[in-house]
Amino acid sequence: MTVSTVAGTPPALAEACRQAGLSSVGARLLRSVANVVYHLPAEGVVVRLAEATAPGKLDRLVTSLKVTRWLHEQGFPVTRPLDVRQPVAAEGCLATFWHYEESGPGGGAEADPAPLGVLLRWLHTLPAPPFALPTYDPFGRIRRAVRASRVLVDDEREWLLERSAGLEEAYYERVGFALPYGLIHGDAHRGNLIRTPERLLLCDWDSASAGPREIDLVPTLQGARFGLSDDQRAGFVQAYGHDVRDWAGYPVLRDIRELQTLTAVLRNAHRDADAEAELRHRLSSLRAGDDRTWHPI
């Protein structure tokens, strides 16, 4: 991405804010992973910058804006997009603008996944949105990240693409879903919960789509890789009201999710030594078929 995360206001951020009628003075970098995210304290706004050339990114951002506006109208607790024309194209990036939410007691992220189960149960019982949703694609971003990686050697790249192909065949040819098909978050994990002084919000809707509801349950259950305890996962299952771990399709979705968690480290490994070390750790674990703990990046 062309966005610089060093001190000062990156040109993409300054230009996007200018087009939206906002001031970028005092912008504060919040994070830089899949997107580069800034807080504009004077405006009470969060700006998310994404690489404009990423295939399908514009459509995903447009969907995330439509979905979150509609969910807010339904009373569902989501982060709210600003009432400006967006996304905005600026300096090779696409910018979206969101109301900034103050963190409540305990900080911004929610450690306990049980509240996520409650929110997903609510989300999955809402009526269908009055607009078309893209079909959930489990594999597009995995393949793009693998092919674009600057640190994978040929053997690693070939292994990941072959594993993706095998899981794709299983997903489309052999998995029968039990839960209804409809609106899903697409990347539902506890890191996308924000605790404000009043309530919990579900954020980061870039993967919102139409798909099997089991998709939204697997990230938390696969979260044992990232240190979630059996009790925490049981609490999530109880809160949602359905356990997919004994379902025949669960191992396939779990293995797909494990590949999906590689995309961020694949994108950043060439510029971040910690990300490259974690990529090697996860690849070694996957190829050995073990259950070693992974580390968030």
C-alpha positions as CSV (number, residue, x, y, z in Angstrom):
1,M,0.0,0.0,0.0
2,T,1.2,3.5,-0.7
3,V,0.2,4.8,2.7
4,S,3.1,5.7,5.0
5,T,2.7,5.0,8.7
6,V,5.5,7.3,9.8
7,A,4.9,10.5,11.7
8,G,3.0,13.2,9.8
9,T,-0.1,13.1,7.6
10,P,0.2,10.7,4.7
11,P,-0.8,12.2,1.3
12,A,-3.6,9.6,0.9
13,L,-5.2,10.5,4.2
14,A,-4.9,14.3,3.6
15,E,-6.4,14.0,0.2
16,A,-9.3,11.7,1.3
17,C,-10.1,14.0,4.2
18,R,-10.1,17.0,1.9
19,Q,-12.6,15.4,-0.5
20,A,-14.8,14.5,2.5
21,G,-14.7,18.0,4.0
22,L,-12.7,16.8,7.0
23,S,-9.5,18.0,8.7
24,S,-6.7,15.6,9.0
25,V,-4.8,17.7,11.4
26,G,-3.7,15.7,14.5
27,A,-4.5,12.4,12.8
28,R,-3.4,9.4,15.0
29,L,-2.4,6.0,13.6
30,L,-4.5,3.2,15.2
31,R,-3.3,0.2,13.3
32,S,-1.8,-1.0,10.1
33,V,-2.7,-4.6,9.1
34,A,-5.2,-5.3,6.3
35,N,-6.1,-1.6,6.3
36,V,-4.4,1.4,7.7
37,V,-6.6,3.0,10.2
38,Y,-6.5,6.6,11.6
39,H,-8.4,8.5,14.2
40,L,-9.2,12.2,13.6
41,P,-9.6,13.5,17.2
42,A,-10.9,16.9,16.1
43,E,-13.6,15.3,13.9
44,G,-14.5,12.3,16.0
45,V,-14.0,10.2,13.0
46,V,-12.0,7.0,12.0
47,V,-10.6,6.8,8.5
48,R,-9.8,3.3,7.0
49,L,-7.5,3.3,4.1
50,A,-7.4,0.2,1.8
51,E,-5.3,-0.5,-1.2
52,A,-7.4,0.5,-4.3
53,T,-5.9,-2.1,-6.6
54,A,-6.9,-5.1,-4.5
55,P,-9.3,-7.1,-6.6
56,G,-13.0,-6.6,-5.6
57,K,-12.0,-4.1,-2.8
58,L,-14.3,-1.3,-4.0
59,D,-17.3,-3.6,-4.2
60,R,-16.5,-5.0,-0.7
61,L,-16.3,-1.5,0.7
62,V,-19.6,-0.4,-0.9
63,T,-21.2,-3.5,0.5
64,S,-19.8,-2.9,4.0
65,L,-21.3,0.7,3.9
66,K,-24.7,-0.5,2.8
67,V,-24.8,-3.3,5.3
68,T,-23.8,-1.2,8.3
69,R,-26.2,1.6,7.4
70,W,-29.0,-1.0,7.1
71,L,-28.1,-2.8,10.3
72,H,-28.0,0.5,12.2
73,E,-31.6,1.1,11.0
74,Q,-32.5,-2.3,12.4
75,G,-31.1,-1.3,15.8
76,F,-28.2,-3.7,15.5
77,P,-25.1,-2.5,17.3
78,V,-22.5,-1.7,14.5
79,T,-19.9,0.9,13.9
80,R,-21.6,3.6,11.8
81,P,-20.3,5.1,8.6
82,L,-20.2,8.8,8.4
83,D,-22.9,10.5,6.3
84,V,-20.6,11.5,3.5
85,R,-20.2,10.3,-0.1
86,Q,-17.8,7.3,0.1
87,P,-15.6,5.4,-0.5
88,V,-13.2,8.1,-1.6
89,A,-10.3,7.4,-4.0
90,A,-7.1,9.1,-3.1
91,E,-3.4,8.4,-3.9
92,G,-3.9,4.8,-4.8
93,C,-6.1,4.1,-1.8
94,L,-9.8,3.8,-1.0
95,A,-11.0,5.6,2.1
96,T,-14.0,5.0,4.2
97,F,-15.1,7.2,7.2
98,W,-16.7,6.0,10.4
99,H,-17.9,7.6,13.7
100,Y,-15.3,7.2,16.3
101,E,-16.4,5.1,19.3
102,E,-14.9,5.8,22.7
103,S,-13.7,2.7,24.5
104,G,-15.5,1.7,27.7
105,P,-14.1,0.0,30.8
106,G,-11.6,-2.7,30.1
107,G,-10.4,-1.1,26.8
108,G,-11.6,-1.3,23.2
109,A,-11.5,-5.0,22.4
110,E,-13.6,-7.7,24.0
111,A,-11.7,-10.7,25.4
112,D,-14.8,-12.9,26.1
113,P,-16.3,-14.4,22.9
114,A,-19.7,-15.2,24.5
115,P,-21.1,-11.7,23.7
116,L,-20.2,-12.3,20.1
117,G,-22.3,-15.4,20.1
118,V,-25.3,-13.3,21.3
119,L,-24.7,-10.8,18.5
120,L,-24.4,-13.4,15.8
121,R,-27.6,-15.1,16.9
122,W,-29.3,-11.7,16.6
123,L,-27.7,-11.0,13.2
124,H,-28.7,-14.4,11.8
125,T,-32.4,-13.9,12.8
126,L,-32.7,-10.5,11.1
127,P,-34.8,-10.3,7.8
128,A,-32.9,-10.3,4.5
129,P,-31.5,-6.9,3.6
130,P,-33.4,-5.1,0.8
131,F,-30.4,-5.2,-1.5
132,A,-28.3,-7.8,-3.2
133,L,-25.3,-9.2,-1.3
134,P,-22.1,-10.8,-2.8
135,T,-21.7,-14.5,-2.4
136,Y,-19.2,-15.5,0.2
137,D,-15.9,-16.5,-1.3
138,P,-13.7,-18.4,1.1
139,F,-10.7,-18.7,-1.2
140,G,-10.1,-15.6,-3.4
141,R,-8.1,-13.6,-0.8
142,I,-6.1,-16.7,0.2
143,R,-4.9,-17.3,-3.3
144,R,-4.2,-13.7,-4.0
145,A,-2.1,-13.4,-0.8
146,V,-0.2,-16.6,-1.5
147,R,0.6,-15.6,-5.1
148,A,1.6,-12.0,-4.2
149,S,3.8,-12.9,-1.2
150,R,7.4,-11.8,-1.5
151,V,8.7,-14.2,1.2
152,L,7.3,-17.6,0.2
153,V,9.6,-20.0,-1.6
154,D,8.3,-22.0,-4.5
155,D,7.7,-25.1,-2.4
156,E,5.7,-23.2,0.2
157,R,3.6,-21.4,-2.4
158,E,2.9,-24.7,-4.2
159,W,1.9,-26.4,-0.9
160,L,-0.5,-23.6,0.1
161,L,-2.2,-23.5,-3.3
162,E,-2.6,-27.3,-3.4
163,R,-4.1,-27.2,0.1
164,S,-6.4,-24.4,-0.9
165,A,-7.5,-26.4,-4.0
166,G,-8.2,-29.5,-1.9
167,L,-10.3,-27.6,0.6
168,E,-12.2,-25.8,-2.2
169,E,-13.2,-29.1,-3.6
170,A,-14.4,-30.3,-0.2
171,Y,-16.2,-27.1,0.5
172,Y,-18.2,-27.0,-2.7
173,E,-18.6,-30.8,-3.4
174,R,-18.9,-32.5,0.0
175,V,-20.0,-30.1,2.7
176,G,-23.7,-30.0,3.5
177,F,-24.8,-27.0,5.6
178,A,-27.4,-27.3,8.4
179,L,-28.0,-23.6,9.2
180,P,-29.9,-21.3,7.0
181,Y,-28.2,-19.3,4.2
182,G,-28.2,-15.5,4.4
183,L,-26.4,-12.4,5.6
184,I,-23.1,-13.2,7.4
185,H,-20.4,-11.0,8.8
186,G,-17.7,-13.1,7.1
187,D,-14.9,-12.4,9.6
188,A,-16.6,-12.7,13.0
189,H,-14.1,-13.0,15.8
190,R,-13.7,-11.3,19.2
191,G,-11.2,-8.9,17.9
192,N,-14.0,-7.2,15.9
193,L,-15.9,-6.4,19.1
194,I,-15.6,-2.9,20.5
195,R,-16.7,-2.2,24.0
196,T,-18.0,1.4,24.4
197,P,-19.3,2.9,27.7
198,E,-22.9,1.9,26.6
199,R,-22.6,-1.4,24.7
200,L,-20.7,-3.7,22.5
201,L,-20.4,-3.0,18.8
202,L,-19.5,-5.4,15.9
203,C,-17.1,-3.8,13.5
204,D,-15.1,-4.5,10.3
205,W,-17.8,-5.5,7.8
206,D,-15.5,-5.8,4.7
207,S,-16.3,-9.5,4.3
208,A,-20.1,-9.1,4.7
209,S,-21.8,-11.3,2.2
210,A,-24.5,-14.0,1.7
211,G,-23.4,-17.4,2.8
212,P,-23.9,-20.3,5.2
213,R,-24.2,-19.1,8.8
214,E,-21.7,-21.7,10.0
215,I,-19.0,-19.4,8.5
216,D,-19.6,-16.9,11.3
217,L,-19.2,-19.5,14.0
218,V,-15.9,-21.2,13.0
219,P,-13.5,-18.3,13.7
220,T,-14.2,-18.4,17.4
221,L,-14.1,-22.2,17.6
222,Q,-10.8,-22.2,15.6
223,G,-9.7,-19.6,18.1
224,A,-8.1,-22.4,20.2
225,R,-5.1,-21.7,17.9
226,F,-4.9,-18.2,19.5
227,G,-5.3,-19.3,23.1
228,L,-9.1,-19.4,23.5
229,S,-9.9,-21.9,26.3
230,D,-12.4,-24.7,26.1
231,D,-14.6,-22.8,28.6
232,Q,-14.5,-19.7,26.5
233,R,-15.5,-21.6,23.4
234,A,-18.2,-23.4,25.3
235,G,-19.6,-20.1,26.4
236,F,-19.7,-18.8,22.9
237,V,-21.5,-22.0,21.7
238,Q,-24.1,-21.6,24.6
239,A,-24.6,-17.9,23.8
240,Y,-25.2,-18.6,20.1
241,G,-27.3,-21.7,20.7
242,H,-25.8,-24.1,18.2
243,D,-22.6,-26.2,18.3
244,V,-21.0,-27.1,14.9
245,R,-18.0,-28.9,16.3
246,D,-19.6,-32.4,15.9
247,W,-20.9,-31.5,12.4
248,A,-19.2,-33.3,9.5
249,G,-18.3,-30.0,7.7
250,Y,-16.6,-28.4,10.7
251,P,-13.0,-29.8,10.0
252,V,-13.2,-28.4,6.4
253,L,-14.3,-24.9,7.6
254,R,-11.8,-24.9,10.4
255,D,-9.0,-25.7,7.9
256,I,-10.2,-23.0,5.6
257,R,-10.2,-20.5,8.4
258,E,-6.6,-21.5,9.3
259,L,-5.5,-20.6,5.8
260,Q,-7.5,-17.3,5.9
261,T,-5.6,-16.3,9.0
262,L,-2.4,-16.4,7.0
263,T,-3.4,-13.6,4.7
264,A,-2.4,-10.7,7.0
265,V,1.0,-12.2,7.7
266,L,1.6,-13.0,4.1
267,R,0.9,-9.4,3.2
268,N,3.2,-7.9,5.8
269,A,6.0,-10.5,6.2
270,H,8.3,-8.8,3.7
271,R,8.4,-5.6,5.8
272,D,7.9,-6.9,9.3
273,A,10.3,-9.4,10.9
274,D,7.7,-10.4,13.5
275,A,5.1,-11.1,10.8
276,E,7.6,-13.2,8.8
277,A,8.6,-15.2,12.0
278,E,4.9,-15.8,12.7
279,L,4.3,-16.9,9.1
280,R,7.0,-19.5,9.3
281,H,5.7,-20.7,12.6
282,R,2.1,-21.1,11.3
283,L,3.3,-22.8,8.0
284,S,5.5,-25.2,10.0
285,S,2.5,-26.1,12.2
286,L,0.2,-26.5,9.3
287,R,2.5,-28.7,7.3
288,A,3.3,-30.8,10.4
289,G,-0.4,-31.2,11.2
290,D,0.0,-30.2,14.8
291,D,-2.0,-27.9,17.1
292,R,0.7,-25.5,18.2
293,T,-0.6,-22.1,19.5
294,W,-0.3,-19.2,17.0
295,H,0.2,-15.6,17.9
296,P,-1.8,-12.6,16.8
297,I,0.0,-10.0,14.6
